[in-house]
């Protein structure tokens, strides 16, 4: 009940801030897109695997949007985003076949290596990707309606809020499902899963697909709001930010990804404005403080459901 009320209050707060302070629309959309990406990374963390290269799928989602918009100028924004999600999911399906064979640091570093290879390729293939300059994304129609910049940002804001709430709810349902429990079982006792007749690789591959799709959606929305897609979207620093947000918010509940993204964006925004030469240090200090005081992340501050509280007490 508390989490549901917090979700509703957060969604309304984001909408109100965007409407009454138009300058905040872009930061809110970016924060929510980062939250969705952290949600995807959190799916892997649920299995005990940390990927240091998941920004790859944000880059693929963004470039799919840009390339589709250039090839088919009249394509609707909703179709562009769906195309970005599909492209990232397809790449994730192929990459996942290889990475799910590994665990721990090998899983994380293999994802990083693949992401950096494709990052380098994107920077060199100027004819297709625009090189380091990237590709501009012309403002598309949304649901068949042409809009000016202000209305377009408002529609993206509302769409991003709705998408964040729906995706967060779906991922939380997944965590509580049999498939989600099996995914968590990889972290606790993978051998036991195999004895039960379940394929740990198959389970992890399914989770990897969900993870890639979520991060791809994040990249697609980021490309639309920024109007520009560059290889930097897939750089290791962006992957690190996704992991940072995931740890900051915690993986005990899907809402943790968005709480972490909100804190990350607020600290970065105000620290960048008032202490531009030390904002990285402030972010790092915030993460250290959370890890020391709240090992489970910000989500650890939320009251536990009664059933869970009784289970812990017993």
matplotlib code that plots the C-alpha trace (Angstrom):
import matplotlib.pyplot as plt

x = [0.0, 2.8, 4.7, 1.6, 0.9, 4.5, 4.3, 1.2, 2.6, 5.9, 4.1, 1.9, 4.9, 6.8, 3.8, 3.2, 6.9, 6.9, 3.8, 4.6, 8.3, 8.8, 12.6, 12.3, 10.7, 13.9, 15.7, 12.6, 12.3, 16.1, 15.8, 12.9, 14.7, 17.7, 15.4, 14.1, 17.6, 18.5, 15.5, 16.9, 20.3, 18.5, 17.0, 20.5, 21.5, 18.6, 20.4, 23.6, 25.2, 26.3, 26.8, 29.3, 28.2, 24.5, 24.6, 25.2, 21.5, 20.7, 22.9, 21.3, 17.8, 18.8, 20.5, 17.5, 15.3, 17.6, 18.1, 14.4, 13.6, 16.1, 15.0, 11.2, 10.7, 7.0, 7.3, 5.4, 7.4, 5.6, 6.7, 10.3, 10.4, 9.0, 11.7, 14.4, 13.1, 12.9, 16.5, 18.0, 16.0, 17.3, 20.9, 20.4, 19.1, 22.3, 24.7, 22.9, 23.6, 27.3, 27.3, 24.8, 27.5, 29.6, 29.1, 30.4, 33.2, 33.5, 29.8, 30.4, 33.6, 32.4, 29.4, 31.8, 34.1, 31.3, 29.8, 33.2, 33.7, 30.4, 31.0, 34.2, 32.5, 29.8, 32.4, 34.2, 31.2, 30.6, 28.5, 25.9, 26.2, 27.6, 30.7, 31.4, 29.1, 26.2, 22.8, 20.1, 16.6, 14.0, 10.9, 8.4, 4.6, 3.2, 0.1, -0.2, -0.2, 2.5, 3.5, 5.7, 8.6, 6.6, 3.7, 6.1, 8.0, 4.8, 3.6, 6.9, 6.8, 3.3, 4.2, 7.5, 5.6, 3.0, 5.7, 7.8, 4.8, 3.7, 7.2, 8.0, 4.7, 5.4, 9.0, 7.9, 5.3, 8.0, 10.2, 7.3, 6.5, 7.9, 10.3, 11.5, 12.1, 14.0, 16.1, 16.9, 17.7, 20.7, 22.2, 21.4, 21.9, 22.2, 23.0, 19.6, 17.9, 19.6, 18.6, 15.0, 15.2, 15.5, 18.1, 19.9, 21.2, 17.7, 16.4, 19.3, 18.9, 15.2, 16.1, 18.8, 16.2, 14.0, 17.0, 18.1, 14.5, 14.2, 17.6, 16.8, 13.5, 15.5, 17.9, 15.0, 13.3, 16.6, 17.2, 13.7, 14.0, 17.6, 17.1, 20.6, 22.1, 25.9, 28.2, 28.7, 25.3, 27.1, 30.3, 31.4, 30.8, 27.1, 27.0, 28.7, 26.0, 23.3, 25.0, 25.5, 21.7, 20.9, 23.0, 21.9, 18.2, 18.5, 17.0, 14.6, 11.7, 11.3, 10.7, 14.3, 15.5, 13.5, 14.3, 18.0, 17.6, 15.8, 18.6, 21.2, 19.7, 18.9, 22.5, 24.0, 21.8, 22.4, 26.0, 26.8, 25.3, 26.9, 30.1, 30.8, 34.4, 33.5, 30.1, 31.6, 33.0, 29.6, 27.9, 30.6, 30.2, 26.4, 26.8, 29.3, 27.0, 24.1, 26.1, 27.4, 24.1, 21.7, 23.3, 20.0, 19.8, 17.3, 14.5, 15.6, 14.0, 10.5, 8.3, 8.0, 4.6, 3.0, 3.5, 7.1, 7.6, 6.0, 8.3, 11.4, 10.2, 9.6]
y = [0.0, 2.4, 1.7, 2.2, 5.5, 6.6, 5.7, 7.7, 10.7, 10.5, 10.3, 13.3, 15.2, 14.6, 15.8, 18.9, 19.9, 19.5, 21.5, 24.4, 24.5, 23.7, 23.8, 20.6, 18.5, 17.3, 16.5, 14.5, 12.5, 11.8, 10.7, 8.4, 7.0, 6.3, 4.7, 2.3, 1.5, 0.9, -1.3, -3.4, -3.7, -4.6, -7.6, -8.9, -8.0, -10.0, -13.0, -11.9, -10.7, -7.1, -6.0, -3.2, -2.8, -2.5, 1.0, -0.8, -1.5, 2.2, 3.1, 0.5, 1.7, 5.3, 4.6, 2.4, 5.4, 7.8, 5.5, 4.7, 8.4, 9.1, 6.2, 6.8, 10.5, 10.2, 7.4, 8.1, 8.5, 5.5, 3.3, 4.6, 3.7, 0.3, -0.1, 0.8, -1.7, -4.4, -3.7, -3.8, -7.0, -8.8, -7.8, -8.9, -12.2, -12.9, -11.5, -13.2, -16.6, -16.0, -14.1, -16.3, -19.0, -16.9, -15.7, -13.0, -10.8, -12.7, -11.9, -8.2, -7.8, -9.7, -7.4, -4.4, -5.8, -6.3, -2.9, -1.2, -3.0, -1.8, 1.7, 1.8, 0.5, 3.2, 5.9, 4.7, 4.0, 7.7, 6.9, 5.1, 6.4, 9.9, 9.0, 10.8, 13.6, 11.2, 11.4, 14.0, 12.9, 15.1, 15.7, 13.0, 13.0, 11.4, 9.3, 10.9, 14.5, 17.1, 19.1, 22.1, 21.6, 22.5, 20.2, 17.4, 17.6, 17.5, 14.4, 12.7, 13.6, 12.1, 9.0, 8.5, 8.7, 6.2, 3.9, 4.1, 3.2, 0.3, -1.1, -0.9, -2.7, -5.4, -5.9, -6.2, -8.8, -10.6, -10.6, -12.2, -14.8, -18.3, -17.1, -14.2, -16.5, -18.9, -15.9, -15.0, -18.7, -18.3, -16.0, -18.2, -21.7, -22.3, -26.0, -26.6, -25.2, -27.7, -30.5, -29.3, -29.8, -26.0, -24.6, -21.8, -20.6, -20.4, -18.6, -16.1, -15.6, -14.8, -12.2, -10.9, -10.3, -8.4, -6.4, -5.5, -4.4, -2.1, -0.4, -0.2, 1.6, 4.0, 4.8, 5.2, 7.8, 9.5, 9.9, 11.4, 14.0, 14.9, 14.9, 13.5, 10.1, 9.6, 6.7, 8.1, 6.6, 3.2, 4.3, 2.5, 5.6, 5.5, 1.8, 2.8, 5.3, 2.7, 0.4, 3.4, 4.2, 0.5, 0.2, 3.6, 2.8, -0.9, -4.0, -5.0, -3.5, -2.2, 1.3, 1.4, 2.1, 5.3, 6.4, 6.0, 7.8, 10.7, 11.1, 10.8, 13.4, 15.9, 15.6, 15.8, 18.8, 20.9, 19.9, 20.6, 24.1, 25.0, 22.9, 22.0, 20.9, 18.5, 17.0, 13.6, 13.6, 14.5, 11.7, 9.2, 10.4, 9.9, 6.3, 5.5, 7.0, 4.9, 1.7, 2.2, 3.3, 1.4, -1.7, -2.5, 0.9, 3.7, 1.2, -0.3, 2.8, 1.7, -0.1, -3.8, -5.4, -7.1, -10.6, -10.0, -8.4, -11.4, -13.7, -11.8, -11.9, -15.6]
z = [0.0, 0.9, -2.2, -4.3, -2.7, -3.1, -6.8, -7.4, -5.4, -7.4, -10.7, -9.8, -8.5, -11.8, -13.8, -11.7, -11.8, -15.6, -16.1, -13.7, -14.4, -18.1, -17.8, -15.7, -18.3, -19.9, -16.6, -15.4, -18.7, -18.5, -14.9, -15.6, -18.6, -16.4, -13.9, -16.5, -17.5, -13.9, -13.7, -16.5, -14.8, -11.6, -13.3, -13.8, -10.2, -9.0, -10.4, -8.8, -12.0, -12.5, -16.1, -16.8, -20.4, -20.5, -21.9, -25.2, -25.4, -24.8, -27.7, -29.9, -29.0, -29.7, -33.0, -34.1, -33.5, -35.4, -38.3, -38.7, -38.5, -41.3, -43.5, -43.0, -42.2, -41.6, -39.0, -35.8, -32.5, -30.9, -33.8, -33.5, -29.8, -30.5, -33.2, -30.7, -28.2, -30.8, -32.0, -28.6, -27.7, -30.8, -30.1, -26.5, -27.6, -29.6, -27.1, -24.3, -25.8, -25.0, -21.8, -19.9, -19.9, -17.4, -13.9, -11.6, -12.8, -16.1, -16.9, -16.1, -18.0, -21.0, -21.3, -20.9, -23.7, -26.1, -25.4, -26.0, -29.3, -30.6, -29.1, -31.2, -34.3, -33.9, -33.7, -36.8, -39.1, -40.0, -43.1, -41.0, -37.5, -38.0, -36.1, -32.9, -34.0, -33.9, -35.7, -35.2, -34.6, -36.2, -34.1, -35.2, -34.9, -31.8, -32.4, -35.9, -34.5, -35.4, -32.3, -31.5, -29.1, -25.9, -26.6, -27.7, -24.5, -22.5, -24.4, -23.9, -20.2, -19.7, -21.8, -19.9, -16.5, -17.6, -19.1, -15.9, -13.7, -16.0, -16.5, -12.8, -12.0, -14.6, -13.4, -9.8, -10.9, -12.7, -9.5, -7.6, -10.3, -10.5, -13.3, -11.2, -8.2, -10.4, -11.6, -8.0, -7.4, -9.7, -7.1, -4.1, -5.4, -9.1, -8.6, -6.9, -9.9, -12.1, -9.8, -10.1, -13.9, -14.6, -17.0, -15.3, -18.6, -20.1, -17.0, -17.1, -20.9, -20.4, -17.8, -20.0, -22.8, -20.4, -19.2, -22.8, -23.7, -20.7, -21.4, -25.1, -24.3, -22.1, -25.0, -27.4, -25.2, -24.4, -28.2, -28.7, -25.9, -26.7, -30.5, -30.9, -30.6, -30.2, -29.5, -26.0, -25.1, -25.1, -23.4, -20.2, -18.1, -19.0, -18.0, -14.7, -14.1, -14.6, -12.1, -9.7, -9.8, -9.3, -6.2, -4.9, -5.2, -4.2, -5.9, -3.1, -5.1, -8.6, -7.3, -6.0, -9.6, -9.9, -6.4, -7.2, -10.5, -8.8, -6.2, -8.9, -11.2, -8.4, -7.0, -10.5, -11.5, -8.4, -7.8, -11.4, -11.0, -7.7, -7.4, -11.0, -10.3, -7.5, -8.4, -9.2, -5.6, -4.2, -6.2, -5.0, -1.4, -1.7, -2.9, -0.1, 2.5, 1.2, 1.1, 4.7, 6.2, 3.9, 2.4, 0.7, -1.0, -0.6, -1.0, 2.3, 4.0, 2.8, 5.3, 4.5, 3.8, 6.7, 5.3, 4.7, 8.1, 9.8, 7.7, 8.9, 12.5, 12.4]

ax = plt.figure().add_subplot(projection="3d")
ax.plot(x, y, z, "-o")
ax.set_aspect("equal")
plt.show()
